[in-house]
Amino acid sequence: MLGALLAAGCATTQAAPEPSSGPTPLTASAALGDYATVDYCSLLDVPAVAPGAVETPTFETCRADAGGRTILVGPLAFDSDPNIRPYEYPGPVPDGVAVQQSMFNDRSACTRAITFADGNRLDLSVTDAGDDQAARCGVADAAVGSALAAITSNKVGRLTFPDRSWGLVAPCVLLDKPDLEAVAGAGSRPATGLSGHSCIRGKVSFKLTVQTDEPSAPPETLGGRPAVVRLSGAFCLVDTTQPAPGLPGRRELAELSVVETAGTAGDGTCAQARTAATAIFPLLPRA
């Protein structure tokens, strides 16, 4: 015991190593800050990338339209995508960041992904009706360069949501209702999307954003609101809108969808979607 005490008395404390002064891999949170308030249009230099384009900021994307071509910046994603492949992006890239391409729908779209060091990625796409993929991808690479320049120069803008805006609504709170279990699935629990403006609970998805496309079906009334019901593959979607506070001429969009896990959605899927919409839509604030 005496030897142990003597040894302890002679022990010295080793100084901690100096922190590395090398470059820090860039994460999505360091690049973009609060995901729920990112102004994605601040990442797109429209005069340089798409002169004359009309841009629409939404809660989780920026859409710019010009001459039949659409540029979409966003949304953020954290899930893996088997369509994403590496390619030789021609511009500078911050430490820890990879720029990749997606092979999905590559006959009418050129899609890029900026993947950050934490695995989260920012998707960007360019679509049009032409057959010049090289031209589309040139614009997509310019959009990537624009986004990276805004990020590295600390020019990421923020959205502000006026009172009664659906941008202030936490969508998972609206899905966390016992009477939705029959539609969403037994034992299902809400899981928020990366941006904070979408939520999934089992078979039910709910997203709040700004409308960028006009409805193509006549409205009906669900939950006291005019709503449009439409089929899209395995999904039945129900949309309702309200004037966007602070964005004259624009409308905020609440989009609810129910997926048919057995294949193509039909009348039964839409009946479930109408049931969910009737429960959720009355909870939305009115502008």
C-alpha positions in Angstrom: 0.0 0.0 0.0 2.9 2.3 0.9 4.4 1.7 -2.5 1.2 2.5 -4.2 0.9 5.8 -2.3 4.5 6.8 -3.2 3.8 6.0 -6.8 0.7 8.1 -6.8 2.6 11.0 -5.2 5.2 10.9 -8.0 2.7 10.7 -10.8 2.4 13.6 -13.2 -0.5 14.8 -15.3 0.1 14.6 -19.1 -1.1 17.6 -21.0 -4.0 17.1 -23.4 -2.9 17.2 -27.1 -3.4 20.4 -28.9 -6.6 20.4 -31.1 -6.0 19.9 -34.7 -5.8 23.1 -36.7 -6.7 21.4 -40.0 -9.9 22.0 -42.0 -13.1 21.0 -40.3 -15.5 18.8 -42.3 -18.6 20.8 -43.2 -21.9 19.5 -41.8 -25.3 20.4 -43.0 -26.2 22.1 -39.7 -23.0 24.2 -39.8 -23.6 25.1 -43.5 -27.3 26.0 -43.2 -28.1 26.7 -39.6 -31.7 26.1 -38.4 -33.2 23.9 -41.1 -36.8 25.1 -40.5 -36.0 28.7 -41.5 -33.5 28.3 -44.4 -34.4 30.6 -47.4 -33.4 28.2 -50.2 -33.7 31.0 -52.7 -30.7 32.7 -51.1 -28.7 29.7 -52.4 -29.6 30.4 -56.0 -28.0 33.2 -57.9 -30.8 33.6 -60.4 -29.2 36.3 -62.7 -26.1 34.0 -63.0 -27.7 30.6 -63.2 -31.1 31.3 -64.8 -31.5 34.9 -66.1 -35.1 36.0 -66.0 -36.4 33.1 -64.0 -39.2 33.7 -61.5 -38.4 32.2 -58.1 -40.8 31.0 -55.5 -39.5 30.4 -52.0 -41.2 27.6 -50.2 -40.7 26.3 -46.6 -38.1 23.6 -47.8 -37.2 24.5 -51.4 -36.7 27.2 -53.9 -38.3 26.9 -57.3 -37.2 29.0 -60.3 -39.1 28.9 -63.6 -38.0 30.3 -66.9 -38.8 29.3 -70.5 -40.2 25.9 -69.7 -37.3 25.0 -67.5 -37.6 24.5 -63.7 -34.7 24.7 -61.2 -35.4 23.3 -57.8 -33.0 23.8 -54.8 -33.9 21.5 -52.0 -35.3 19.8 -50.1 -32.8 18.5 -47.5 -32.8 14.7 -47.1 -31.1 12.3 -44.7 -32.1 9.0 -46.2 -29.9 7.0 -48.6 -30.8 7.1 -52.3 -29.7 4.2 -54.5 -29.9 6.4 -57.6 -27.1 8.7 -56.5 -23.6 8.1 -58.1 -20.3 9.9 -57.9 -19.2 12.1 -60.8 -16.5 14.7 -61.5 -18.0 18.0 -60.4 -15.8 20.7 -62.0 -15.9 23.3 -59.2 -14.4 23.7 -55.7 -16.0 21.8 -52.8 -15.6 22.4 -49.1 -13.8 19.9 -46.9 -16.0 16.9 -46.1 -18.6 17.7 -48.8 -19.3 15.5 -51.9 -21.2 16.6 -55.0 -23.0 13.6 -56.6 -25.4 13.0 -59.4 -28.7 11.1 -59.5 -29.6 8.8 -62.4 -33.3 9.0 -61.6 -35.5 10.4 -64.5 -32.3 11.4 -66.3 -34.1 11.8 -69.7 -35.9 15.0 -68.6 -34.0 16.0 -65.4 -30.5 16.5 -64.2 -30.2 16.1 -60.5 -27.3 16.8 -58.2 -26.8 16.2 -54.5 -24.6 18.1 -52.2 -23.8 15.6 -49.4 -22.4 17.1 -46.2 -20.0 15.5 -43.8 -22.8 14.3 -41.5 -24.5 12.4 -44.3 -27.4 14.9 -44.8 -27.7 16.2 -48.4 -29.2 19.0 -50.3 -30.9 18.0 -53.6 -30.9 20.2 -56.7 -32.6 19.5 -60.0 -33.1 21.0 -63.4 -36.1 19.8 -65.5 -37.4 20.7 -68.9 -39.2 19.1 -71.9 -36.1 19.1 -74.2 -33.6 16.4 -74.9 -30.4 18.3 -74.2 -29.2 16.6 -71.0 -25.8 18.3 -71.3 -27.4 21.7 -71.2 -29.6 20.8 -68.2 -26.6 19.5 -66.3 -24.6 22.6 -67.1 -27.3 24.6 -65.3 -27.4 22.1 -62.5 -23.7 22.4 -61.9 -24.0 26.2 -62.0 -26.8 25.9 -59.3 -24.5 23.7 -57.2 -21.7 26.3 -57.5 -24.2 29.1 -56.5 -25.3 27.1 -53.4 -21.8 26.3 -52.3 -20.7 29.9 -52.8 -23.6 31.2 -50.6 -22.8 28.6 -48.0 -19.0 29.2 -47.8 -19.5 33.0 -47.8 -22.1 32.9 -45.0 -24.9 34.3 -47.1 -27.6 31.7 -46.3 -30.8 33.7 -45.8 -33.6 33.1 -43.3 -37.4 32.8 -43.8 -39.6 34.7 -41.4 -43.2 33.4 -40.8 -45.9 35.9 -40.0 -48.6 35.3 -37.5 -51.1 32.6 -38.6 -48.6 31.2 -41.2 -48.5 27.4 -41.6 -44.7 27.8 -41.4 -45.2 28.1 -37.6 -47.1 24.8 -37.4 -45.4 21.6 -36.2 -46.9 19.0 -38.5 -46.2 16.1 -36.2 -48.4 17.6 -33.5 -51.3 17.4 -35.9 -50.6 13.8 -36.8 -50.3 12.7 -33.1 -54.0 12.0 -32.7 -55.5 8.7 -31.5 -58.2 8.8 -34.2 -55.6 8.6 -37.0 -54.3 5.3 -35.9 -56.8 3.4 -38.0 -55.5 5.1 -41.1 -51.8 5.4 -40.3 -51.5 1.9 -38.9 -51.6 0.3 -35.4 -48.8 1.4 -33.2 -47.5 4.1 -35.6 -45.9 7.2 -34.2 -45.1 10.5 -36.0 -41.6 11.2 -37.2 -40.6 14.7 -38.3 -38.9 15.4 -41.5 -35.5 17.0 -41.6 -36.8 20.5 -42.4 -39.4 20.4 -39.6 -42.2 21.2 -42.0 -43.2 17.6 -42.8 -44.1 14.5 -40.8 -44.8 10.8 -41.5 -46.9 8.6 -39.4 -47.1 5.1 -40.8 -49.1 5.3 -44.1 -49.9 9.0 -43.6 -47.6 11.9 -44.7 -48.3 15.6 -44.1 -46.3 18.5 -45.5 -46.7 22.3 -45.1 -45.2 24.5 -47.7 -46.0 27.2 -50.4 -48.0 26.2 -53.4 -46.1 26.2 -56.7 -48.6 24.3 -59.0 -52.2 25.1 -59.7 -54.7 22.4 -58.8 -56.0 20.3 -61.7 -59.2 18.9 -60.1 -62.3 20.5 -58.8 -62.4 21.2 -55.0 -64.6 19.5 -52.4 -65.0 20.4 -48.7 -63.1 18.4 -46.1 -62.7 19.5 -42.5 -64.4 22.8 -43.3 -61.9 23.7 -46.0 -61.9 23.5 -49.8 -59.7 20.6 -50.7 -58.5 18.8 -53.9 -58.2 15.0 -53.9 -56.0 13.4 -56.5 -54.3 10.0 -57.2 -50.6 9.7 -57.9 -49.3 6.2 -58.3 -49.4 4.5 -54.9 -50.6 7.7 -53.2 -53.9 9.5 -52.7 -53.2 13.2 -51.9 -55.4 15.8 -50.4 -54.4 19.5 -50.7 -55.8 22.6 -49.1 -54.5 26.1 -49.3 -54.8 29.5 -47.7 -53.4 33.0 -48.7 -49.7 33.1 -47.8 -49.2 35.8 -45.1 -46.4 38.0 -46.2 -46.3 36.7 -49.8 -48.9 38.6 -51.9 -50.3 36.5 -54.7 -49.0 33.2 -53.2 -50.8 30.5 -51.2 -49.6 28.2 -48.5 -50.2 24.5 -49.1 -51.1 21.7 -46.7 -50.6 18.4 -48.5 -51.7 15.1 -46.9 -51.1 11.8 -48.5 -51.9 8.1 -47.7 -49.8 5.4 -49.4 -51.3 2.1 -50.7 -48.7 -0.4 -49.5 -50.3 -3.2 -51.7 -49.8 -1.4 -55.0 -51.7 1.4 -56.9 -53.9 3.7 -54.8 -57.6 3.7 -55.5 -60.9 4.7 -54.0 -60.2 2.9 -50.8 -56.9 4.8 -50.3 -58.7 8.1 -51.0 -61.4 7.3 -48.5 -58.7 6.9 -45.9 -57.0 10.2 -47.0 -60.4 12.0 -46.7 -60.8 10.7 -43.2 -57.4 11.9 -42.2 -57.9 15.3 -43.8 -61.2 15.7 -42.0 -59.4 15.2 -38.7 -56.4 17.4 -39.5 -57.5 20.3 -41.6 -59.7 22.0 -38.9 -56.6 22.2 -36.7 -54.7 24.5 -39.1 -54.8 28.2 -38.3 -56.7 30.5 -40.7 -54.9 33.5 -42.2 
